[in-house]
């Protein structure tokens, strides 16, 4: 039974379509992966034969060394004369090198050696199928009369163990331990092998099993055994679908890839639809059903340009896009790929801007109270002027910051700079408050501490601050949300529910939120003068908010007609381009002085 398993392992590692056809190709993994158990084999050979040095020399050119004096991994190079003897495929014993006319003037090791070597012996190393892959060499400082039968048997046994280690090392260098599929290194080895065999084009396919966030949720909820079993189940379905003579590779934790057998003929759309349908069918994994969100990407590759491209990244870009495609599969598009790379570039640049540079700045948009026309607060809005790209819109870099885990850093930057500016304004006699946007990533127990620290640092009363949370952020949380909000209110800061009406409002949760203000989203406001439905939504939302004890702020007020319509409704404050566009910090005090009574201003108040 063991022999069957070992031969199957060897076939996976060294033979078959997935291995190169040249002599050294199948052992190329030896250049990158250690031979499992070599140190133990070498120590055993050294002790049983009484030799000082042991070397495993592979036909690929790799060599692994053991020295009794210096321990494992001492770097040495075997002289070509001895290397030739080691590669003959037959054992050889040199009892005394100095007495042998062929070798006496040539030491076994090139370069400096700690001492003269007088004894050398080697035994060929074969795989279980009889394929010669190298030799196990032993050396010692003292000559001897030779090796007796027990010594020869010990050397042969050590060579057999080394051969098993070579096979295992090659297997591990090509095979994913969970699915037993060849992995990313094997994928590229086999793709290069196609190029060597004369192929000019290849169709690649990549399968993204699930979004990374969702797969991590599987692991958190069910554990790694469930995730491993799920990947094995997905692999089985894909293998059942795949065309003949096609290898499947696991190229990532949640990703598979394959090189289609006919490089000039893409798959039919019906075949791709069938694959997506298989993957979208619920998996009964460990008796727990699960539905995935797969993406299948395709790339037409010119293998002649393999060295100058990154085909796996490109086809994975297509599979990533396919996850948001209703059909579930997509061809690689260069423009889409460039957009992804641009986003990555922006993320790295934003991270640098938050820590090293002075590219970020704030603008402030006034909020006016309708009852007396007084500006009571400024909303801090982050802006980014990149040194080469120019102005990067907030609608572009803020979502990127959220996806890249930079929102806490961005919020911290806005808090620090915004509150510092508020303190300067108030010292100059500007009696205004500051409104700051808070993301889902900032919503934890640390929020109150961060808010209190920045208020204390700049000598600002927390009552002059208001934190804006989107409706979806607030309603996505539960009891912990209310505790954090209650702590913010106890500190004295206000709480605004931003973009109200764009989410799926849970009124039962809304009435329990300790908020002070509700901001009606501008999407209902901009067309309010032309749509009686939008006007009715704004009017009824304002009434509901007042019944729940909230102040009502109407965003997106851009014209006199909308401003007048809002004044006739039961609303408290307005914000929008008709009041003012966002202002740089230096423009705020003169704007406040010029528009002290907003009711007397005719038109937009911004300079």
LUMKOLFI-689170 format. One record per residue (C-alpha): residue in one letter; x, y, z. Coordinates in Angstrom, 3 decimals, m for minus. Each point is the difference from the previous one (the first is absolute). Layout:
N
type x y z
A X Y Z
...
END
This chain:
607
type x y z
X 0.000 0.000 0.000
X 2.844 2.414 0.854
X 1.681 m0.677 m3.332
X m3.188 0.953 m1.873
X m0.320 3.291 1.870
X 3.672 0.860 m0.488
X m0.119 m0.732 m3.735
X m3.087 2.184 m0.348
X 1.803 2.794 1.841
X 3.013 m0.364 m2.281
X m2.171 0.075 m3.098
X m1.603 3.236 1.165
X 3.345 1.595 0.817
X 2.220 m1.130 m2.851
X m1.942 m1.551 m2.842
X m3.051 0.596 m2.140
X m1.134 2.960 m2.019
X 0.693 2.466 2.772
X 3.788 m0.635 m0.037
X 2.588 1.213 m2.462
X 1.285 m2.524 m2.529
X 3.702 0.876 0.211
X 2.410 m1.797 2.306
X 0.329 2.658 2.661
X m3.475 1.512 m0.243
X m1.844 m2.361 2.351
X 2.466 0.765 2.780
X m0.056 3.738 m0.482
X m1.887 0.226 3.268
X 3.210 m1.097 1.695
X 1.419 3.399 m0.810
X m2.706 1.647 2.067
X m1.129 m2.560 2.588
X 1.981 m1.928 2.592
X 0.170 m3.791 m0.019
X m2.087 m1.115 2.993
X 1.956 m2.114 2.477
X 3.417 0.587 m1.561
X 1.598 1.107 3.278
X m1.208 m3.173 1.714
X 1.160 m2.218 m2.874
X 3.402 1.716 m0.078
X 0.436 m0.260 3.769
X m0.893 m3.707 m0.149
X 2.478 m0.630 m2.854
X 2.738 1.957 1.756
X m0.459 m1.949 3.252
X m0.347 m3.469 m1.546
X 2.921 0.407 m2.453
X 2.202 2.130 2.221
X 0.466 2.750 m2.600
X 0.431 3.741 0.469
X m2.069 1.288 m2.943
X m3.115 m1.029 m1.907
X m1.338 1.614 m3.190
X m3.140 m0.587 m2.057
X 0.807 1.079 m3.564
X m2.920 0.194 m2.436
X 0.107 m0.169 m3.776
X m1.741 3.407 m0.073
X 3.155 1.547 1.487
X m1.357 0.421 3.518
X 2.073 m1.325 2.891
X m0.684 m0.420 3.716
X 2.869 m0.298 2.478
X 0.575 m1.353 3.506
X 3.250 0.362 1.970
X 0.523 m1.821 3.272
X 2.260 2.796 1.213
X m1.925 3.059 m1.213
X m3.529 m1.438 0.042
X m2.543 0.133 m2.837
X m0.194 2.501 m2.838
X 3.744 0.755 m0.193
X 0.468 1.271 m3.586
X 2.411 m2.072 m2.148
X 0.429 m0.758 m3.709
X 0.929 m3.466 m1.285
X 2.799 m0.011 m2.563
X m1.225 m0.827 m3.555
X 2.140 m3.168 m0.068
X m1.834 m1.428 2.997
X m3.284 1.433 m1.243
X 0.429 m2.006 m3.209
X 0.550 m3.146 2.041
X m3.095 0.745 2.060
X m2.155 0.330 m3.132
X 0.956 m3.308 m1.598
X m2.883 m1.869 1.585
X 2.316 m2.543 1.645
X 1.611 m0.166 3.422
X 3.678 0.825 0.439
X 2.434 m0.276 2.907
X 3.391 1.755 0.187
X 1.678 m1.433 3.153
X 2.965 2.395 m0.237
X m0.174 2.934 m2.366
X 3.735 0.681 0.350
X 0.801 m3.514 m1.220
X m2.218 0.226 m3.106
X 1.776 1.399 m3.042
X m3.261 1.396 m1.432
X m0.892 2.071 3.062
X 3.104 0.554 2.161
X 0.717 3.464 m1.407
X m3.655 1.083 0.176
X m1.704 0.536 3.395
X m3.739 m0.789 0.145
X m0.993 3.544 0.936
X 0.770 3.104 m2.017
X 1.078 3.096 1.864
X 1.306 0.155 3.574
X m0.538 m3.155 2.061
X 0.365 m0.370 3.774
X 2.153 m3.146 m0.386
X 1.222 m2.482 m2.604
X m2.502 m2.672 m1.038
X 1.412 m3.487 m0.706
X m3.110 m2.221 m0.221
X m2.879 0.342 m2.485
X m2.935 m2.257 m0.836
X m3.292 0.572 m1.805
X m3.190 m1.943 m0.578
X m2.550 0.892 m2.706
X m3.375 1.363 1.085
X m3.077 m1.260 m1.855
X m3.693 0.701 0.231
X m2.320 m2.903 0.816
X m0.608 m0.509 m3.708
X 3.745 m0.408 m0.620
X 0.744 3.435 m1.382
X 3.522 1.234 0.760
X m0.098 3.456 1.647
X 3.419 0.406 1.643
X 2.401 m1.549 2.495
X 0.668 m0.118 3.729
X 3.696 0.657 0.646
X 1.967 m0.617 3.217
X 3.494 1.339 0.763
X 2.504 m0.232 2.835
X 3.397 1.411 0.936
X 1.689 m3.390 0.557
X 0.506 m2.689 m2.638
X m1.368 m3.480 0.550
X 0.167 m3.411 m1.569
X m3.440 0.307 m1.560
X m3.594 m0.731 1.044
X m1.058 m3.405 1.265
X m3.391 m1.515 m0.785
X m1.593 1.670 3.027
X 1.435 3.378 m1.050
X m1.195 m0.405 m3.586
X m3.449 m1.017 1.235
X m0.138 3.073 2.273
X 0.968 2.277 m2.902
X m2.621 m1.578 m2.281
X m2.689 0.362 2.672
X 0.903 3.658 0.520
X m0.167 0.589 m3.776
X m3.467 m1.584 m0.139
X m1.206 2.270 2.808
X 1.495 2.997 m1.777
X m1.839 m1.003 m3.192
X m3.292 m0.079 1.889
X 0.807 3.449 1.384
X 0.667 1.350 m3.500
X m3.373 m1.270 m1.201
X m1.747 1.403 3.067
X 1.746 3.355 m0.371
X m1.019 0.266 m3.627
X m3.552 m0.995 0.933
X m0.217 2.610 2.732
X 1.513 2.554 m2.348
X m2.850 m0.509 m2.463
X m2.998 m1.133 2.025
X m2.524 1.707 2.258
X m0.385 m2.078 3.178
X m3.767 0.600 0.348
X m1.298 m0.798 m3.496
X 3.010 m2.061 m1.172
X m0.004 2.088 m3.178
X 3.196 1.423 m1.502
X 0.380 3.601 1.109
X 1.236 3.320 m1.374
X 3.645 m0.981 m0.588
X m1.119 m3.062 m1.961
X m2.402 2.165 m2.009
X 2.841 2.194 m1.233
X 2.365 m2.942 m0.545
X m2.536 m1.707 m2.221
X m0.847 3.212 m1.841
X 3.691 0.512 m0.767
X 0.187 m3.633 m1.126
X m2.736 0.701 m2.564
X 2.049 2.879 m1.338
X 3.078 m2.235 m0.311
X m2.073 m2.543 m1.911
X m0.905 2.583 m2.641
X m3.430 1.271 1.117
X m0.669 3.622 m0.950
X m3.325 0.693 1.692
X m1.853 m1.307 3.035
X m3.404 0.607 1.520
X 0.187 0.332 3.767
X m2.925 m0.318 2.370
X m0.088 1.139 3.647
X m2.722 m0.775 2.531
X m0.552 2.248 3.001
X m2.013 m2.119 2.446
X m1.287 2.848 2.187
X 0.916 3.580 0.929
X 2.817 0.029 2.540
X m2.175 1.688 2.636
X m2.673 m2.643 m0.373
X 2.460 m2.886 0.093
X 1.535 1.444 3.172
X m3.510 0.090 1.444
X m0.304 m3.742 m0.774
X 3.208 m0.617 1.931
X m1.056 2.150 2.955
X m3.372 m1.668 0.230
X 0.867 m3.624 m0.818
X 3.771 m0.380 0.392
X 2.780 m1.098 m2.347
X m1.152 m3.652 m0.328
X m3.257 1.243 m1.541
X 1.862 2.364 m2.356
X 2.385 m2.799 m1.040
X m2.880 m2.384 m0.696
X m1.756 2.728 m1.983
X 3.052 0.526 m2.227
X 0.254 m3.742 m0.613
X m3.691 m0.094 m0.942
X 0.398 2.941 m2.393
X 3.062 m1.623 m1.575
X m1.967 m3.219 m0.559
X m2.772 1.866 m1.833
X 2.441 1.903 m2.171
X 1.934 m3.174 m0.859
X m3.252 m1.695 m0.975
X m0.736 2.883 m2.402
X 3.465 0.489 m1.492
X 0.841 m1.019 m3.579
X 2.165 m3.115 m0.459
X 3.797 0.329 0.245
X m0.277 3.059 2.237
X 1.786 0.451 3.330
X m1.574 1.964 2.832
X 2.270 2.038 2.291
X m0.665 1.624 3.349
X 1.661 3.382 m0.359
X m1.303 1.681 3.151
X m1.971 m0.681 3.162
X m3.296 0.526 m1.843
X 1.178 m0.216 m3.627
X 0.431 m2.678 m2.648
X 1.477 0.296 m3.489
X 0.413 m2.139 m3.101
X 1.599 0.142 m3.442
X m2.506 m1.165 m2.592
X 1.294 m2.744 m2.314
X m0.802 1.775 m3.280
X 1.781 3.348 0.026
X m1.685 1.247 m3.173
X m3.583 m0.804 0.983
X m1.794 1.759 2.863
X m2.730 m1.676 1.992
X m3.585 0.267 m1.164
X m2.238 2.310 1.996
X m2.208 m2.986 0.832
X 2.999 m1.733 1.605
X 0.781 3.037 2.128
X m3.640 0.400 1.004
X m0.022 m3.662 1.007
X 3.087 0.475 2.199
X m1.493 3.036 1.733
X m3.272 m1.886 0.533
X 1.919 m2.863 1.635
X 1.811 2.393 2.308
X m3.150 1.924 0.899
X m1.834 m3.175 0.970
X 0.088 m0.202 3.836
X 2.738 m2.185 1.479
X m0.951 m2.437 2.736
X 3.266 0.244 1.894
X 0.230 m1.998 3.257
X m3.826 m0.071 m0.016
X m0.178 3.812 m0.130
X m1.321 1.476 m3.281
X 1.844 2.998 m1.405
X m0.490 2.156 m3.093
X 3.089 1.599 m1.530
X 0.567 3.150 m2.043
X 2.444 m1.318 m2.614
X 1.728 1.842 m2.803
X 1.529 m1.626 m3.108
X 2.575 1.971 m1.983
X 1.501 m0.719 m3.434
X 3.207 1.235 m1.616
X 1.303 m0.487 m3.539
X 3.770 m0.163 0.580
X 2.854 0.362 m2.455
X 2.435 m2.468 1.623
X 2.876 1.472 m2.003
X m0.296 3.038 2.269
X m0.246 m2.055 3.186
X 3.170 1.368 1.573
X m1.134 3.588 m0.413
X m3.533 m0.415 1.342
X m1.852 m1.155 3.072
X m2.732 m2.245 m1.422
X m1.226 m1.345 3.329
X m0.573 3.498 1.360
X m1.789 0.989 m3.201
X m2.355 m2.980 m0.075
X m0.681 0.455 3.718
X m0.935 3.607 m0.750
X m2.636 m1.366 m2.378
X m1.302 m2.482 2.591
X m0.218 2.786 2.582
X m2.088 2.085 m2.420
X m2.146 m3.056 m0.794
X m1.165 m0.210 3.613
X m1.972 3.202 m0.594
X m1.240 m1.144 m3.406
X m3.507 m1.528 0.000
X 1.196 m2.688 m2.389
X 2.871 m0.944 2.335
X 2.789 m0.078 m2.614
X 1.976 2.656 m1.852
X 2.772 0.398 m2.548
X 3.098 1.918 0.987
X m0.250 3.685 m0.910
X 3.119 2.108 0.013
X m1.916 3.183 0.895
X m1.589 m1.646 3.005
X 3.342 m1.423 1.065
X 1.619 3.414 m0.274
X m2.754 1.412 2.187
X 0.726 m2.612 2.672
X 3.703 0.786 m0.151
X m0.740 3.708 0.191
X m2.111 m0.623 3.087
X 2.855 m1.930 1.590
X 2.371 2.849 m0.839
X m2.392 2.491 1.582
X m0.328 m2.108 3.140
X 3.766 m0.120 0.492
X 0.288 3.718 m0.718
X m2.820 0.775 2.432
X 1.716 m2.018 2.717
X 3.145 2.056 m0.585
X m1.966 3.248 m0.042
X m1.462 m0.844 3.411
X 3.403 m0.543 1.583
X 2.734 1.782 m1.920
X m1.264 2.809 m2.195
X m2.162 3.132 0.041
X m2.337 m0.739 m2.883
X m3.219 m0.369 2.009
X m1.959 3.056 1.024
X m3.501 0.893 1.188
X m2.804 2.072 m1.411
X m2.955 1.036 2.117
X m3.646 0.275 m1.068
X m2.280 2.269 2.058
X m3.285 m1.111 1.525
X m2.592 2.741 0.551
X m2.869 0.090 2.498
X m3.271 0.910 m1.697
X m1.580 1.775 2.956
X 2.494 2.875 0.135
X 2.365 m0.565 m2.948
X 2.988 m0.569 2.256
X 2.797 m2.393 m0.974
X 0.341 m2.403 2.881
X 2.456 m2.610 m1.309
X 2.559 m0.863 m2.660
X 0.276 m3.513 m1.432
X 3.633 m1.068 m0.469
X 0.580 m1.598 m3.400
X 3.283 m1.721 m0.904
X 1.748 0.987 m3.208
X 3.107 m1.434 m1.683
X 2.329 1.814 m2.380
X 2.452 m2.598 m1.352
X 3.344 1.393 m1.223
X m0.298 m1.613 m3.466
X m3.686 m0.933 m0.364
X m1.369 3.290 1.270
X m3.312 0.072 1.846
X m1.291 m3.495 0.804
X m3.789 0.116 0.578
X m1.239 m1.067 3.468
X m2.441 m2.316 m1.721
X 3.043 m1.888 m1.280
X 2.439 m0.081 2.907
X m2.424 m0.349 2.929
X m1.488 m3.336 m1.236
X 3.551 m1.193 m0.701
X 0.997 0.872 3.554
X m2.966 m1.992 1.291
X 0.897 m3.078 m2.065
X 3.706 0.219 0.843
X m0.441 0.361 3.759
X 1.230 3.613 0.074
X m3.186 1.622 1.283
X 1.074 0.100 3.645
X 3.182 1.812 m1.026
X m1.918 2.371 m2.273
X m2.583 0.728 2.704
X 2.796 0.596 2.499
X 1.616 2.487 m2.375
X m3.318 1.840 m0.527
X m0.724 0.042 3.740
X 3.411 1.425 0.837
X 0.119 2.672 m2.704
X m3.683 0.877 0.172
X m0.107 0.500 3.765
X 3.264 1.962 m0.112
X m1.605 2.346 m2.560
X m3.184 0.302 2.067
X 2.077 1.044 3.014
X 1.688 2.703 m2.105
X m3.336 1.315 m1.241
X m1.508 0.146 3.465
X 3.050 1.812 1.366
X m0.556 2.540 m2.793
X m3.618 0.493 1.114
X m1.781 m2.245 m2.552
X m2.811 m1.659 1.959
X m0.542 m3.120 m2.121
X 0.046 m3.733 0.557
X 1.654 m2.746 m2.021
X m1.602 m3.024 m1.605
X 2.182 m3.047 m0.798
X m0.797 m3.117 m2.013
X 0.628 m3.308 1.765
X 0.223 m3.303 m1.904
X m0.979 m3.526 0.920
X 3.684 m0.808 0.634
X 0.144 2.631 2.770
X m3.000 m1.347 1.846
X 1.398 m1.616 3.126
X 0.566 0.703 3.679
X 3.197 1.906 m0.847
X m1.979 2.707 m1.798
X m0.915 1.873 3.190
X 3.613 m0.030 1.185
X 1.219 1.329 m3.350
X m2.617 2.753 0.047
X 0.768 1.015 3.573
X 3.764 m0.003 m0.608
X m0.178 2.283 m3.026
X m2.446 2.380 1.733
X 2.276 0.221 3.038
X 3.128 0.467 m2.117
X m1.412 3.087 m1.724
X m2.086 1.363 2.870
X m3.341 m0.431 m1.758
X m3.263 m0.745 1.779
X m1.454 m3.336 m1.235
X m3.415 1.709 m0.245
X 1.325 1.938 m3.012
X 0.589 m3.278 m1.874
X m2.458 m2.175 m1.858
X 0.744 m3.457 m1.427
X m1.815 m1.028 m3.168
X m0.756 m3.689 m0.553
X m1.733 m1.325 m3.083
X m3.346 m1.653 0.507
X 1.355 m3.362 m1.166
X 2.950 0.197 2.434
X m2.250 0.642 2.967
X m2.612 m2.584 m0.847
X 2.579 m2.703 m0.783
X 0.903 m0.117 3.684
X m1.976 m0.916 3.088
X 0.283 0.427 3.764
X 3.712 0.818 m0.234
X m0.899 2.810 m2.400
X m2.345 1.581 2.469
X 2.574 m0.273 2.792
X 2.665 1.759 m2.067
X m2.463 2.697 m1.092
X m1.165 0.500 3.572
X 3.630 0.496 1.066
X 0.457 2.610 m2.746
X m3.116 1.813 1.226
X 1.165 m0.154 3.616
X 3.188 1.693 m1.123
X m2.174 2.830 m1.346
X 0.513 m0.444 m3.753
X m2.914 m0.139 m2.388
X m0.932 m2.937 m2.248
X m1.425 0.399 m3.505
X m1.519 m2.713 m2.163
X 1.364 0.819 m3.457
X m1.447 m0.832 m3.446
X m3.314 m0.995 1.544
X m2.356 m1.704 m2.434
X 2.649 m1.751 m2.120
X 0.150 m3.149 2.125
X m2.570 m2.487 1.248
X m1.269 1.821 3.035
X m0.893 m2.030 3.033
X m2.265 2.384 1.878
X m0.005 m2.200 3.092
X 3.787 0.368 0.234
X m0.095 3.643 m1.028
X m2.189 1.032 2.912
X 2.504 m1.528 2.425
X 2.999 1.880 m1.397
X 1.193 2.843 2.255
X 0.476 2.263 m3.021
X m0.584 3.752 0.034
X m0.332 0.734 m3.698
X m1.290 m1.618 m3.196
X 1.331 1.117 m3.403
X m2.353 m0.684 m2.918
X 2.001 m1.223 m2.990
X 0.438 2.394 m2.910
X m1.312 m2.561 m2.509
X m3.534 0.843 1.215
X 0.663 3.744 0.135
X 1.547 0.983 m3.324
X m3.117 m0.801 m2.032
X m2.441 0.905 2.723
X m1.383 3.050 m1.824
X m0.796 m2.170 m3.051
X m1.160 m3.158 1.757
X m2.922 0.028 2.406
X 1.015 m3.495 1.133
X 3.451 1.187 1.079
X m1.555 3.016 1.706
X m2.403 m2.295 1.851
X 2.883 m2.207 1.119
X 1.944 2.976 1.353
X m3.075 1.417 1.753
X m1.046 m3.297 1.600
X 3.583 m0.904 0.971
X 0.393 3.373 1.734
X m3.227 m0.540 1.921
X 1.056 m3.512 1.043
X 3.434 1.226 1.097
X m1.493 2.729 2.163
X m2.375 m2.507 1.581
X 3.065 m2.101 0.893
X 1.721 3.039 1.505
X 2.571 0.681 m2.744
X 0.998 3.288 m1.598
X m0.468 m0.139 m3.775
X 2.729 1.066 m2.450
X m0.761 0.060 m3.718
X 3.031 m0.649 m2.234
X 0.388 0.847 m3.681
X m1.739 3.388 0.036
X 1.323 1.451 m3.241
X m2.608 2.534 m1.175
X m2.113 2.805 1.435
X m3.184 m1.916 m0.852
X 1.075 m3.053 2.000
X 1.197 2.212 2.852
X m3.377 1.767 0.145
X m1.848 m3.330 m0.187
X 2.016 m1.405 2.892
X m0.647 3.140 2.088
X m3.735 m0.636 m0.376
X 0.448 m3.526 1.371
X 0.612 m1.017 3.556
X 3.815 m0.102 m0.354
X 2.719 1.503 2.190
X 3.172 0.442 m2.058
X 1.191 m0.065 m3.600
X 3.274 m0.763 m1.740
X 0.921 0.156 m3.667
X 1.459 2.055 m2.828
X m2.708 2.681 0.310
X 1.262 0.673 3.509
X 3.649 m0.486 m0.905
X 2.362 m2.335 m1.724
X 2.654 m1.585 2.240
X 2.506 2.688 1.033
X 3.706 m0.074 0.795
X 0.713 0.718 3.646
X 1.252 3.551 m0.632
X m3.247 0.942 m1.798
X m2.293 m1.022 2.868
X 0.343 3.070 2.310
X m0.699 2.570 m2.778
X m2.900 m2.134 m1.233
X m1.453 m0.096 3.527
X 0.335 3.774 0.330
X m1.570 0.685 m3.386
X m2.961 m2.361 0.530
X m0.766 0.617 3.665
X m3.699 0.172 m0.885
X m0.599 m2.531 m2.741
X m3.573 1.171 m0.621
X 1.385 3.264 m1.381
X 2.308 m1.754 m2.475
X m1.281 m0.205 m3.578
X 1.528 m3.029 m1.662
X 2.937 m2.215 0.827
X 2.022 1.236 2.945
X 3.362 m1.302 m1.153
X 2.384 2.587 m1.383
END
